[in-house]
Amino acid sequence: MENPQEATIEAGFCPEGMELVWEKPDTLTGNRMHYCPGCSHGVVHKILMEVLDEMDIQDKTIGVAPVGCSVFAYNYMNIDMQEAAHGRAAAVATGIKRMLPDRFVFSYQGDGDLAAIGTAETIHAANRGENITIVFINNALYGMTGGQMAPTTLLGQKTATTPRGRDAESCGAPIRMCRCSPRQASHAASPS
């Protein structure tokens, strides 16, 4: 049975003597989140949807979510959502934005999707200056499939496949995706 206090708070009712400090925006569904304890997905969903609500662009927003934990975003975000094949969210978001230029389009991707199979799509979308937003959830391991090393796993970080920690000699260095944009590098190198 549902907790009656939870139900009244969700409906915007505040018990006597208490001040309501947060109310779920319409951009979030009422679905209970299933993410693992300590995972940042729930917090990022909340912040992202609060911003869309404040900007009053719920009906003008399209999110793109690929496989992995990110695919469940459509369960929690009350906006138009499109699923994408593994690693292809930036490409799908690019196509949507080019067809619907008046929309706010974003992809919501984890490190396995964005920094492994989707590296090329991500870097090339950034290099072309596509007018999309990419939300990158980097927890530095493959969380959904057992905690294996990901391309962004830090040196020394222990995972299911690197029990003694990531070693640069045998595993290579972590990919720092936010610093990989060729467009960013060319702007930094160009004279002012």
MARTIPA-682103 format. One record per residue: chain; x negated, y, z of N, C-alpha, C in turn. Coordinates in nm, 2 decimals. Each point is the difference from the previous one (the first is absolute). Layout:
// residues N
+----+--------+--------+--------+--------+--------+--------+--------+--------+--------+
| ch |    n.X |    n.Y |    n.Z |   ca.X |   ca.Y |   ca.Z |    c.X |    c.Y |    c.Z |
+----+--------+--------+--------+--------+--------+--------+--------+--------+--------+
|  A |      X |      Y |      Z |      X |      Y |      Z |      X |      Y |      Z |
...
+----+--------+--------+--------+--------+--------+--------+--------+--------+--------+
This chain:
// residues 192
+----+--------+--------+--------+--------+--------+--------+--------+--------+--------+
| ch |    n.X |    n.Y |    n.Z |   ca.X |   ca.Y |   ca.Z |    c.X |    c.Y |    c.Z |
+----+--------+--------+--------+--------+--------+--------+--------+--------+--------+
|  A |  -0.08 |  -0.12 |   0.00 |   0.08 |   0.12 |   0.00 |  -0.09 |   0.12 |   0.00 |
|  A |   0.04 |   0.11 |  -0.08 |  -0.08 |   0.12 |  -0.01 |   0.01 |   0.08 |   0.14 |
|  A |  -0.11 |   0.06 |   0.03 |  -0.01 |   0.08 |   0.12 |   0.08 |   0.12 |  -0.02 |
|  A |   0.11 |   0.03 |   0.08 |   0.09 |   0.12 |  -0.02 |  -0.08 |   0.13 |   0.01 |
|  A |  -0.10 |   0.01 |   0.08 |  -0.08 |   0.13 |   0.01 |  -0.07 |   0.02 |  -0.13 |
|  A |  -0.06 |  -0.10 |  -0.07 |  -0.06 |   0.01 |  -0.13 |   0.10 |   0.05 |  -0.10 |
|  A |   0.12 |  -0.06 |   0.00 |   0.10 |   0.04 |  -0.10 |   0.04 |   0.15 |   0.02 |
|  A |   0.02 |   0.05 |   0.12 |   0.04 |   0.13 |   0.02 |  -0.11 |   0.10 |  -0.04 |
|  A |  -0.13 |  -0.03 |   0.03 |  -0.11 |   0.08 |  -0.04 |  -0.02 |   0.01 |  -0.15 |
|  A |   0.02 |  -0.12 |  -0.06 |  -0.01 |   0.00 |  -0.15 |   0.11 |   0.09 |  -0.06 |
|  A |   0.11 |   0.01 |   0.06 |   0.11 |   0.07 |  -0.06 |  -0.01 |   0.15 |   0.03 |
|  A |  -0.11 |   0.04 |   0.07 |  -0.02 |   0.14 |   0.03 |   0.05 |   0.05 |   0.14 |
|  A |   0.05 |  -0.09 |   0.07 |   0.06 |   0.03 |   0.13 |  -0.12 |   0.00 |   0.10 |
|  A |   0.00 |   0.10 |   0.09 |  -0.11 |   0.01 |   0.10 |   0.07 |  -0.01 |   0.14 |
|  A |  -0.05 |  -0.10 |   0.08 |   0.06 |  -0.01 |   0.14 |  -0.01 |   0.13 |   0.07 |
|  A |   0.10 |   0.03 |   0.09 |   0.00 |   0.12 |   0.08 |  -0.13 |   0.02 |   0.07 |
|  A |  -0.04 |   0.13 |   0.00 |  -0.13 |   0.04 |   0.07 |  -0.12 |  -0.03 |  -0.08 |
|  A |   0.01 |  -0.05 |  -0.12 |  -0.12 |  -0.03 |  -0.08 |   0.01 |   0.08 |  -0.13 |
|  A |  -0.12 |   0.04 |  -0.04 |  -0.01 |   0.08 |  -0.13 |  -0.03 |  -0.09 |  -0.11 |
|  A |   0.07 |   0.01 |  -0.11 |  -0.03 |  -0.07 |  -0.12 |  -0.12 |   0.06 |  -0.07 |
|  A |  -0.11 |  -0.07 |  -0.01 |  -0.12 |   0.06 |  -0.06 |  -0.03 |  -0.05 |  -0.14 |
|  A |   0.07 |  -0.11 |  -0.04 |  -0.02 |  -0.06 |  -0.14 |   0.13 |  -0.06 |  -0.04 |
|  A |   0.03 |   0.01 |  -0.13 |   0.12 |  -0.06 |  -0.05 |  -0.04 |  -0.06 |  -0.14 |
|  A |   0.04 |  -0.13 |  -0.02 |  -0.04 |  -0.07 |  -0.12 |   0.06 |   0.08 |  -0.12 |
|  A |  -0.09 |   0.04 |  -0.10 |   0.05 |   0.07 |  -0.12 |   0.07 |  -0.10 |  -0.09 |
|  A |   0.08 |   0.06 |  -0.09 |   0.08 |  -0.08 |  -0.09 |  -0.09 |  -0.08 |  -0.10 |
|  A |  -0.13 |   0.05 |  -0.01 |  -0.09 |  -0.07 |  -0.09 |  -0.05 |  -0.13 |   0.05 |
|  A |   0.02 |  -0.03 |   0.13 |  -0.03 |  -0.13 |   0.05 |   0.13 |  -0.09 |   0.02 |
|  A |  -0.01 |  -0.12 |  -0.04 |   0.11 |  -0.09 |   0.02 |   0.01 |  -0.04 |   0.15 |
|  A |   0.11 |  -0.06 |   0.04 |   0.01 |  -0.05 |   0.14 |  -0.06 |  -0.14 |   0.02 |
|  A |  -0.07 |  -0.05 |  -0.10 |  -0.05 |  -0.14 |   0.02 |  -0.12 |   0.00 |   0.10 |
|  A |   0.00 |  -0.10 |   0.08 |  -0.11 |  -0.02 |   0.10 |  -0.12 |  -0.05 |  -0.08 |
|  A |  -0.12 |   0.07 |   0.03 |  -0.12 |  -0.04 |  -0.07 |  -0.06 |  -0.13 |   0.05 |
|  A |  -0.06 |  -0.07 |  -0.10 |  -0.05 |  -0.13 |   0.03 |  -0.16 |  -0.01 |   0.01 |
|  A |  -0.06 |   0.12 |  -0.01 |  -0.15 |   0.00 |  -0.01 |  -0.06 |  -0.05 |   0.13 |
|  A |  -0.13 |  -0.04 |  -0.02 |  -0.07 |  -0.06 |   0.12 |  -0.03 |   0.11 |   0.10 |
|  A |  -0.01 |  -0.03 |   0.12 |  -0.04 |   0.10 |   0.11 |  -0.13 |   0.07 |  -0.04 |
|  A |  -0.01 |   0.13 |   0.02 |  -0.12 |   0.07 |  -0.03 |  -0.01 |   0.04 |  -0.15 |
|  A |   0.08 |  -0.05 |  -0.09 |   0.00 |   0.04 |  -0.14 |   0.04 |   0.14 |  -0.02 |
|  A |  -0.06 |   0.07 |  -0.09 |   0.04 |   0.14 |  -0.02 |   0.12 |   0.03 |  -0.09 |
|  A |   0.04 |  -0.11 |  -0.07 |   0.11 |   0.02 |  -0.10 |   0.12 |   0.07 |   0.06 |
|  A |   0.05 |  -0.04 |   0.12 |   0.12 |   0.06 |   0.06 |  -0.02 |   0.15 |   0.02 |
|  A |  -0.12 |   0.04 |   0.06 |  -0.02 |   0.14 |   0.02 |  -0.01 |   0.08 |  -0.13 |
|  A |  -0.07 |  -0.06 |  -0.10 |  -0.01 |   0.07 |  -0.13 |   0.14 |   0.02 |  -0.06 |
|  A |   0.08 |  -0.11 |   0.00 |   0.14 |   0.01 |  -0.05 |   0.07 |   0.12 |   0.06 |
|  A |  -0.01 |   0.00 |   0.14 |   0.07 |   0.11 |   0.07 |  -0.04 |   0.14 |  -0.04 |
|  A |  -0.13 |   0.02 |   0.00 |  -0.06 |   0.13 |  -0.03 |   0.04 |   0.04 |  -0.15 |
|  A |  -0.02 |  -0.10 |  -0.09 |   0.03 |   0.03 |  -0.14 |   0.14 |   0.04 |  -0.02 |
|  A |   0.09 |  -0.08 |   0.06 |   0.15 |   0.03 |  -0.02 |   0.04 |   0.12 |   0.07 |
|  A |  -0.06 |   0.04 |   0.11 |   0.03 |   0.13 |   0.07 |  -0.04 |   0.11 |  -0.09 |
|  A |  -0.11 |  -0.01 |  -0.07 |  -0.05 |   0.11 |  -0.09 |   0.10 |   0.01 |  -0.12 |
|  A |   0.04 |  -0.11 |  -0.06 |   0.09 |   0.00 |  -0.11 |   0.14 |   0.06 |   0.05 |
|  A |   0.04 |  -0.03 |   0.12 |   0.12 |   0.06 |   0.05 |  -0.01 |   0.15 |   0.02 |
|  A |  -0.11 |   0.04 |   0.06 |  -0.03 |   0.15 |   0.02 |   0.00 |   0.07 |  -0.13 |
|  A |  -0.06 |  -0.06 |  -0.10 |  -0.01 |   0.06 |  -0.13 |   0.13 |   0.00 |  -0.08 |
|  A |   0.10 |  -0.08 |   0.05 |   0.13 |  -0.02 |  -0.06 |  -0.02 |  -0.05 |  -0.15 |
|  A |  -0.08 |  -0.11 |  -0.01 |  -0.02 |  -0.05 |  -0.14 |   0.03 |  -0.15 |   0.00 |
|  A |   0.08 |  -0.05 |   0.09 |   0.04 |  -0.14 |   0.00 |   0.05 |  -0.05 |  -0.13 |
|  A |   0.09 |   0.08 |  -0.06 |   0.06 |  -0.04 |  -0.13 |  -0.09 |   0.02 |  -0.12 |
|  A |  -0.11 |   0.06 |   0.02 |  -0.10 |   0.03 |  -0.11 |  -0.13 |  -0.08 |   0.01 |
|  A |   0.00 |  -0.10 |   0.10 |  -0.12 |  -0.08 |   0.03 |   0.01 |  -0.14 |  -0.05 |
|  A |  -0.11 |  -0.05 |  -0.06 |   0.00 |  -0.14 |  -0.04 |  -0.13 |  -0.06 |   0.06 |
|  A |   0.01 |  -0.10 |   0.08 |  -0.12 |  -0.07 |   0.05 |  -0.03 |  -0.13 |  -0.08 |
|  A |  -0.13 |  -0.03 |  -0.01 |  -0.04 |  -0.13 |  -0.06 |  -0.07 |  -0.08 |   0.10 |
|  A |   0.04 |  -0.12 |   0.02 |  -0.07 |  -0.09 |   0.09 |  -0.03 |  -0.13 |  -0.06 |
|  A |  -0.13 |  -0.05 |   0.01 |  -0.04 |  -0.12 |  -0.06 |   0.01 |  -0.12 |   0.10 |
|  A |  -0.07 |  -0.11 |  -0.02 |   0.01 |  -0.11 |   0.09 |  -0.08 |   0.03 |   0.12 |
|  A |   0.01 |  -0.10 |   0.10 |  -0.06 |   0.02 |   0.13 |   0.10 |   0.06 |   0.09 |
|  A |  -0.04 |   0.05 |   0.11 |   0.09 |   0.06 |   0.10 |   0.07 |   0.12 |  -0.06 |
|  A |  -0.06 |   0.07 |  -0.09 |   0.05 |   0.12 |  -0.06 |   0.14 |  -0.03 |  -0.07 |
|  A |   0.01 |  -0.12 |  -0.05 |   0.13 |  -0.03 |  -0.08 |   0.12 |   0.02 |   0.09 |
|  A |  -0.01 |  -0.01 |   0.13 |   0.12 |   0.01 |   0.08 |   0.04 |   0.14 |   0.03 |
|  A |  -0.07 |   0.10 |  -0.06 |   0.03 |   0.14 |   0.03 |   0.15 |   0.03 |  -0.04 |
|  A |   0.05 |  -0.06 |  -0.11 |   0.14 |   0.02 |  -0.04 |   0.10 |  -0.04 |   0.10 |
|  A |  -0.04 |  -0.08 |   0.10 |   0.09 |  -0.04 |   0.11 |   0.02 |   0.11 |   0.10 |
|  A |  -0.10 |   0.10 |   0.00 |   0.00 |   0.10 |   0.11 |   0.01 |   0.14 |  -0.05 |
|  A |  -0.03 |   0.02 |  -0.13 |   0.00 |   0.13 |  -0.06 |   0.13 |   0.02 |  -0.08 |
|  A |   0.08 |   0.09 |   0.04 |   0.13 |   0.02 |  -0.07 |  -0.01 |   0.10 |  -0.12 |
|  A |  -0.08 |  -0.05 |  -0.09 |  -0.03 |   0.08 |  -0.13 |   0.00 |  -0.10 |  -0.11 |
|  A |   0.00 |   0.05 |  -0.12 |  -0.02 |  -0.09 |  -0.12 |  -0.14 |  -0.07 |   0.01 |
|  A |   0.00 |  -0.13 |  -0.01 |  -0.13 |  -0.07 |   0.00 |  -0.01 |  -0.09 |  -0.12 |
|  A |  -0.12 |  -0.02 |  -0.04 |  -0.03 |  -0.09 |  -0.12 |  -0.11 |  -0.09 |   0.05 |
|  A |   0.01 |  -0.13 |  -0.02 |  -0.10 |  -0.10 |   0.03 |  -0.10 |   0.00 |  -0.12 |
|  A |  -0.13 |  -0.03 |   0.03 |  -0.10 |  -0.01 |  -0.10 |  -0.08 |  -0.13 |   0.02 |
|  A |  -0.05 |  -0.05 |  -0.11 |  -0.09 |  -0.12 |   0.00 |  -0.12 |   0.04 |   0.09 |
|  A |  -0.07 |  -0.11 |   0.05 |  -0.11 |   0.02 |   0.08 |  -0.11 |   0.09 |  -0.07 |
|  A |  -0.04 |   0.11 |   0.07 |  -0.10 |   0.09 |  -0.05 |   0.05 |   0.10 |  -0.10 |
|  A |   0.12 |   0.00 |  -0.04 |   0.05 |   0.08 |  -0.11 |   0.09 |   0.12 |   0.04 |
|  A |   0.00 |   0.03 |   0.13 |   0.09 |   0.11 |   0.05 |  -0.04 |   0.13 |  -0.06 |
|  A |  -0.12 |   0.04 |  -0.01 |  -0.04 |   0.13 |  -0.06 |   0.04 |   0.01 |  -0.15 |
|  A |  -0.01 |  -0.12 |  -0.07 |   0.04 |   0.00 |  -0.14 |   0.15 |   0.02 |  -0.01 |
|  A |   0.08 |  -0.07 |   0.08 |   0.14 |   0.01 |   0.00 |   0.05 |   0.14 |   0.04 |
|  A |  -0.07 |   0.06 |   0.11 |   0.04 |   0.13 |   0.04 |  -0.03 |   0.10 |  -0.11 |
|  A |  -0.11 |  -0.02 |  -0.07 |  -0.04 |   0.09 |  -0.12 |   0.11 |  -0.01 |  -0.10 |
|  A |   0.05 |  -0.11 |  -0.04 |   0.11 |  -0.02 |  -0.10 |   0.12 |   0.07 |   0.05 |
|  A |   0.04 |  -0.02 |   0.12 |   0.12 |   0.06 |   0.05 |  -0.01 |   0.16 |   0.00 |
|  A |  -0.11 |   0.05 |   0.05 |  -0.02 |   0.14 |   0.00 |   0.00 |   0.06 |  -0.14 |
|  A |  -0.06 |  -0.07 |  -0.10 |   0.00 |   0.06 |  -0.13 |   0.14 |   0.00 |  -0.06 |
|  A |   0.08 |  -0.10 |   0.03 |   0.14 |  -0.01 |  -0.05 |   0.09 |   0.10 |   0.08 |
|  A |  -0.03 |   0.02 |   0.13 |   0.09 |   0.08 |   0.08 |  -0.09 |   0.11 |   0.07 |
|  A |  -0.05 |   0.10 |  -0.07 |  -0.10 |   0.09 |   0.05 |   0.06 |   0.09 |   0.11 |
|  A |   0.13 |   0.01 |   0.02 |   0.06 |   0.08 |   0.11 |   0.01 |  -0.07 |   0.13 |
|  A |  -0.04 |  -0.13 |   0.00 |   0.00 |  -0.08 |   0.12 |  -0.13 |   0.00 |   0.08 |
|  A |   0.01 |  -0.01 |   0.14 |  -0.11 |  -0.02 |   0.08 |  -0.03 |  -0.15 |   0.00 |
|  A |  -0.11 |  -0.05 |  -0.05 |  -0.03 |  -0.14 |  -0.02 |  -0.12 |  -0.03 |   0.09 |
|  A |   0.01 |  -0.11 |   0.08 |  -0.12 |  -0.04 |   0.07 |  -0.01 |  -0.16 |   0.00 |
|  A |  -0.12 |  -0.04 |   0.01 |  -0.02 |  -0.15 |   0.03 |  -0.04 |  -0.02 |   0.14 |
|  A |   0.03 |  -0.11 |   0.05 |  -0.03 |  -0.03 |   0.14 |  -0.07 |  -0.14 |   0.00 |
|  A |  -0.13 |   0.01 |   0.02 |  -0.09 |  -0.12 |  -0.02 |  -0.09 |  -0.03 |   0.12 |
|  A |  -0.02 |  -0.13 |   0.02 |  -0.10 |  -0.04 |   0.09 |  -0.14 |  -0.02 |  -0.06 |
|  A |  -0.10 |  -0.03 |   0.08 |  -0.13 |  -0.01 |  -0.05 |  -0.02 |  -0.12 |  -0.09 |
|  A |   0.06 |  -0.11 |   0.02 |  -0.01 |  -0.11 |  -0.09 |   0.05 |   0.03 |  -0.14 |
|  A |   0.11 |   0.07 |   0.00 |   0.06 |   0.03 |  -0.13 |  -0.07 |   0.12 |  -0.07 |
|  A |  -0.03 |   0.10 |   0.07 |  -0.06 |   0.12 |  -0.06 |  -0.15 |  -0.01 |  -0.02 |
|  A |  -0.07 |  -0.06 |   0.09 |  -0.15 |   0.00 |   0.00 |  -0.05 |  -0.13 |  -0.06 |
|  A |   0.08 |  -0.10 |  -0.03 |  -0.05 |  -0.13 |  -0.06 |   0.06 |   0.00 |  -0.14 |
|  A |   0.11 |  -0.06 |  -0.02 |   0.06 |  -0.02 |  -0.13 |   0.04 |   0.13 |  -0.07 |
|  A |   0.03 |   0.10 |   0.07 |   0.05 |   0.13 |  -0.06 |  -0.11 |   0.10 |  -0.01 |
|  A |  -0.13 |  -0.03 |   0.02 |  -0.10 |   0.10 |   0.00 |   0.00 |   0.08 |  -0.13 |
|  A |   0.01 |  -0.07 |  -0.11 |  -0.01 |   0.07 |  -0.13 |   0.12 |   0.10 |  -0.02 |
|  A |   0.12 |  -0.05 |   0.03 |   0.12 |   0.09 |  -0.02 |  -0.01 |   0.12 |   0.09 |
|  A |  -0.05 |  -0.02 |   0.12 |  -0.01 |   0.11 |   0.10 |  -0.10 |   0.10 |  -0.05 |
|  A |  -0.12 |  -0.04 |  -0.03 |  -0.10 |   0.09 |  -0.04 |   0.03 |   0.07 |  -0.13 |
|  A |   0.06 |  -0.07 |  -0.10 |   0.04 |   0.07 |  -0.12 |   0.11 |   0.10 |   0.01 |
|  A |   0.10 |  -0.04 |   0.08 |   0.11 |   0.10 |   0.03 |  -0.06 |   0.13 |   0.06 |
|  A |  -0.09 |  -0.02 |   0.10 |  -0.06 |   0.12 |   0.06 |  -0.09 |   0.08 |  -0.10 |
|  A |  -0.07 |  -0.07 |  -0.09 |  -0.09 |   0.06 |  -0.09 |   0.08 |   0.08 |  -0.11 |
|  A |   0.12 |  -0.05 |  -0.03 |   0.09 |   0.07 |  -0.09 |   0.07 |   0.12 |   0.06 |
|  A |   0.00 |   0.00 |   0.14 |   0.07 |   0.10 |   0.07 |   0.15 |  -0.02 |  -0.01 |
|  A |   0.05 |  -0.12 |   0.01 |   0.14 |  -0.03 |   0.00 |   0.07 |   0.07 |   0.11 |
|  A |   0.11 |   0.05 |  -0.02 |   0.08 |   0.08 |   0.10 |   0.08 |  -0.09 |   0.09 |
|  A |  -0.07 |  -0.09 |   0.06 |   0.07 |  -0.10 |   0.09 |  -0.08 |   0.01 |   0.14 |
|  A |   0.07 |  -0.05 |   0.10 |  -0.07 |  -0.01 |   0.13 |  -0.02 |  -0.15 |   0.03 |
|  A |  -0.12 |  -0.03 |   0.05 |  -0.03 |  -0.14 |   0.03 |  -0.02 |   0.00 |   0.15 |
|  A |   0.09 |  -0.08 |   0.07 |  -0.02 |  -0.01 |   0.15 |  -0.07 |  -0.13 |   0.01 |
|  A |  -0.12 |   0.01 |   0.06 |  -0.09 |  -0.12 |   0.02 |  -0.01 |  -0.04 |   0.14 |
|  A |   0.05 |  -0.12 |   0.03 |   0.00 |  -0.06 |   0.14 |  -0.12 |  -0.09 |   0.00 |
|  A |  -0.11 |   0.05 |   0.07 |  -0.12 |  -0.08 |   0.00 |  -0.03 |  -0.05 |   0.14 |
|  A |   0.03 |  -0.13 |   0.02 |  -0.02 |  -0.06 |   0.13 |  -0.13 |  -0.09 |  -0.01 |
|  A |  -0.07 |   0.01 |  -0.11 |  -0.13 |  -0.06 |  -0.01 |   0.00 |  -0.16 |   0.00 |
|  A |   0.11 |  -0.06 |  -0.02 |   0.00 |  -0.14 |  -0.02 |   0.14 |  -0.04 |  -0.06 |
|  A |   0.00 |  -0.13 |  -0.04 |   0.13 |  -0.05 |  -0.06 |   0.08 |  -0.05 |   0.12 |
|  A |   0.09 |   0.09 |   0.05 |   0.08 |  -0.03 |   0.12 |   0.11 |  -0.10 |  -0.03 |
|  A |   0.06 |   0.00 |  -0.11 |   0.12 |  -0.08 |  -0.02 |  -0.03 |  -0.15 |  -0.02 |
|  A |  -0.13 |  -0.02 |  -0.05 |  -0.03 |  -0.14 |  -0.03 |  -0.10 |  -0.06 |   0.09 |
|  A |  -0.02 |   0.06 |   0.12 |  -0.08 |  -0.07 |   0.10 |  -0.13 |   0.08 |   0.05 |
|  A |  -0.02 |   0.12 |  -0.05 |  -0.11 |   0.08 |   0.05 |  -0.13 |  -0.02 |  -0.06 |
|  A |   0.00 |  -0.04 |  -0.13 |  -0.12 |  -0.02 |  -0.07 |  -0.07 |   0.14 |  -0.04 |
|  A |  -0.13 |  -0.01 |  -0.03 |  -0.07 |   0.12 |  -0.04 |   0.06 |   0.06 |  -0.13 |
|  A |   0.01 |   0.13 |   0.00 |   0.05 |   0.08 |  -0.11 |  -0.11 |   0.08 |  -0.06 |
|  A |   0.02 |   0.07 |  -0.12 |  -0.11 |   0.08 |  -0.05 |  -0.04 |   0.12 |   0.09 |
|  A |   0.09 |   0.04 |   0.09 |  -0.02 |   0.11 |   0.09 |  -0.04 |  -0.04 |   0.14 |
|  A |  -0.02 |  -0.13 |   0.02 |  -0.05 |  -0.05 |   0.14 |  -0.13 |   0.07 |   0.03 |
|  A |  -0.01 |   0.05 |   0.12 |  -0.12 |   0.07 |   0.04 |  -0.12 |  -0.09 |   0.03 |
|  A |  -0.12 |   0.05 |  -0.01 |  -0.12 |  -0.08 |   0.03 |   0.01 |  -0.04 |   0.15 |
|  A |  -0.02 |  -0.13 |   0.02 |   0.00 |  -0.05 |   0.14 |   0.14 |  -0.04 |   0.05 |
|  A |   0.11 |   0.04 |  -0.08 |   0.13 |  -0.03 |   0.05 |   0.03 |  -0.15 |  -0.02 |
|  A |   0.05 |  -0.06 |   0.10 |   0.03 |  -0.14 |   0.00 |   0.14 |  -0.03 |  -0.06 |
|  A |   0.01 |  -0.09 |  -0.09 |   0.12 |  -0.04 |  -0.06 |   0.01 |  -0.15 |   0.00 |
|  A |   0.11 |  -0.06 |  -0.05 |   0.01 |  -0.15 |  -0.01 |  -0.11 |  -0.06 |  -0.09 |
|  A |  -0.04 |   0.08 |  -0.10 |  -0.10 |  -0.05 |  -0.09 |  -0.14 |   0.05 |   0.02 |
|  A |  -0.01 |   0.09 |   0.10 |  -0.14 |   0.05 |   0.04 |   0.00 |   0.00 |   0.15 |
|  A |   0.00 |  -0.12 |   0.06 |   0.01 |  -0.01 |   0.15 |  -0.12 |   0.06 |   0.07 |
|  A |  -0.11 |   0.02 |  -0.06 |  -0.12 |   0.07 |   0.06 |   0.00 |   0.14 |  -0.04 |
|  A |   0.09 |   0.05 |  -0.08 |   0.01 |   0.14 |  -0.04 |  -0.05 |   0.01 |  -0.15 |
|  A |   0.05 |   0.10 |  -0.07 |  -0.03 |   0.03 |  -0.14 |  -0.15 |   0.03 |   0.00 |
|  A |  -0.07 |  -0.06 |  -0.09 |  -0.14 |   0.02 |  -0.02 |  -0.02 |   0.05 |  -0.15 |
|  A |  -0.07 |   0.11 |  -0.01 |  -0.02 |   0.07 |  -0.13 |  -0.08 |  -0.09 |  -0.10 |
|  A |  -0.09 |  -0.08 |   0.05 |  -0.08 |  -0.08 |  -0.08 |   0.08 |  -0.11 |  -0.07 |
|  A |   0.09 |  -0.06 |   0.07 |   0.07 |  -0.12 |  -0.05 |   0.14 |   0.05 |  -0.05 |
|  A |   0.06 |   0.10 |   0.05 |   0.13 |   0.04 |  -0.03 |   0.01 |   0.14 |  -0.08 |
|  A |  -0.11 |   0.07 |  -0.01 |   0.01 |   0.13 |  -0.06 |   0.05 |   0.10 |   0.10 |
|  A |  -0.01 |   0.13 |  -0.03 |   0.05 |   0.11 |   0.08 |   0.15 |   0.02 |  -0.02 |
|  A |   0.06 |   0.06 |   0.10 |   0.14 |   0.03 |  -0.02 |   0.03 |   0.10 |  -0.11 |
|  A |   0.10 |  -0.01 |  -0.07 |   0.04 |   0.10 |  -0.10 |   0.07 |   0.11 |   0.07 |
|  A |  -0.05 |   0.12 |  -0.02 |   0.06 |   0.12 |   0.06 |   0.09 |   0.07 |  -0.11 |
|  A |   0.12 |  -0.05 |  -0.01 |   0.09 |   0.03 |  -0.11 |   0.03 |   0.15 |  -0.01 |
|  A |   0.01 |   0.07 |   0.11 |   0.03 |   0.14 |   0.00 |  -0.11 |   0.09 |  -0.06 |
|  A |  -0.12 |  -0.06 |  -0.01 |  -0.11 |   0.07 |  -0.06 |  -0.04 |  -0.05 |  -0.14 |
|  A |   0.09 |  -0.09 |  -0.05 |  -0.03 |  -0.06 |  -0.13 |   0.05 |   0.08 |  -0.12 |
|  A |   0.08 |   0.10 |   0.01 |   0.06 |   0.07 |  -0.11 |  -0.10 |   0.06 |  -0.09 |
|  A |  -0.02 |  -0.04 |  -0.12 |  -0.09 |   0.06 |  -0.10 |   0.03 |   0.15 |  -0.01 |
|  A |   0.13 |   0.04 |   0.00 |   0.05 |   0.14 |  -0.01 |  -0.06 |   0.08 |   0.12 |
|  A |   0.01 |  -0.06 |   0.12 |  -0.05 |   0.07 |   0.12 |  -0.15 |   0.02 |  -0.02 |
|  A |  -0.07 |  -0.10 |  -0.04 |  -0.15 |   0.01 |  -0.02 |  -0.04 |   0.10 |  -0.10 |
|  A |   0.08 |   0.01 |  -0.11 |  -0.04 |   0.10 |  -0.11 |   0.03 |   0.14 |   0.05 |
|  A |   0.11 |   0.02 |   0.08 |   0.03 |   0.13 |   0.06 |  -0.11 |   0.04 |   0.09 |
|  A |  -0.05 |  -0.09 |   0.08 |  -0.10 |   0.03 |   0.10 |  -0.13 |   0.04 |  -0.07 |
|  A |  -0.03 |  -0.06 |  -0.11 |  -0.12 |   0.02 |  -0.07 |   0.00 |   0.12 |  -0.09 |
|  A |   0.12 |   0.05 |  -0.04 |   0.00 |   0.11 |  -0.09 |  -0.03 |   0.13 |   0.07 |
|  A |  -0.07 |   0.10 |  -0.08 |  -0.03 |   0.12 |   0.07 |   0.12 |   0.09 |   0.03 |
|  A |  -0.01 |   0.08 |   0.10 |   0.12 |   0.08 |   0.04 |   0.02 |   0.12 |  -0.09 |
+----+--------+--------+--------+--------+--------+--------+--------+--------+--------+
